[in-house]
Amino acid sequence: MSDAWTALLPQEPIRFDPDFAWGVGSSAFQAEGGDVPNDWVDLALRGEVPPNPGNGFLERYAEDFRLLAALGFRHYRLSVEWSRVEPERGRFDEAALDHYRAVCDAASEAGLTPWVNLFHFTHPRWLVARGGLHGPDGADAFLRYAERTVAALAPHTRHWHSQNESMVYVFGAYLVGQLPPKIADGDIAIAMTERVARLHAATHEIVKARDPGSTVATIEVYLDYHAENPDDPANSAMVAAVDAWYNGALLEGLATGVLPLPGRDPVEIPGLRGALDVYGFNYYNATALGPSSVTSWSDRPDAPIDAMGRHVYPGGMESGLLRAARALPGVPLIVTENGCPTTDETFRIRYVAAHLAALDRARRAGADVRGYFHWTAVDNYEWEQGYSDARFGLVGFDPQSKERTPKRSAQFFRDLIARGELRPSDVP
């Protein structure tokens, strides 16, 4: 084993209580695929991204749930594809809602608690034509959809997420312009920061009005920012400003109800303060920002690198969890996504073990981390990469038959969960 991995992996056994929440996460479009009326299908039709035929989850969800439950997992984070539920403006498809009811029920029957996320990057085609979520009636459209979907699924789940990685969505779709609707405008990105915060607060109210005892959680990915040239004061100042916006704004808004916005007066948002029962924390890698560059970062020049060219740096998970714990005292934390793109199962197991060690360090330093959801269950569509060596799943599948094959990492989790302990000797 290389010195780089040795430095990252646990040196002592890590124990997990029986009530520690072991789960997996997925998104509707990435797993379901299909010719649905959304913007990612349209991107594929224009040749801008690979098409997504799906990994078979649409038909095999019950089989997947039974497989995951047999591995010891007890939680499953899924999402609803908005364009299936509301394929035309104002027309809700009861058959689609019935499908998602059946998905939640199948998870429960298998012994998995379903956590339902309402928005995971994809927009219905009709919403795009009206300006998307940024459009004049974008917020009303989302809340109408949320109200209808929560009403339909509330009898079938008590765990909710309003949006997936809302600040990735803001930066990727409206600041950098990489994700649909591919707008690169700083003013619009600032306005959308306020909009996603308001949508979260309003969705929290919708869910709690329907079921006051339900759990509402965020899903935010922590980007551990570093200056490309830390000796350059201008570079360091730029990184601090980006970090305060991307990582800091929603944490402060959830803690105080007042959302700080770059270059603008803070905005008080009714219902935002404390609008969560659990803080959902995603983490993959650290990021270096230069004057005109964004690259992966590590404190070691020999750090392992995954199939998407990203350095493995678990230290960002530790520091990010502690930051969230300080910002939101008394709010439990769950890692709602962590995993790596690779076809090397030794790499995947080491990556997971290294990040569980970071999670444990954060716990011992005071962060109330109550669960870990691996991304993802079955290899799926990885956005611009499509189906490639960027495989995040614990389970592979045959592209023709869609037959499932658990990987070595799945067995690693099975043994870890059954023992409630991660031992250094368990890591290859």
PyMOL commands that set and color helices and strands:
alter all, ss='L'
color gray80, all
select helices_A, chain A and resi 3-8+28-32+39-45+57-70+82-85+94-110+125-129+132-134+138-156+166-175+186-210+233-256+315-327+345-364+383-385+408-419+424-426
alter helices_A, ss='H'
color red, helices_A
select strands_A, chain A and resi 14-15+21-25+75-79+113-117+159-161+215-217+220-221+224-227+258-259+267-268+279-282+286-289+294-297+333-337+369-375+395-397+404-406+421-422
alter strands_A, ss='S'
color yellow, strands_A
deselect
rebuild
show_as cartoon
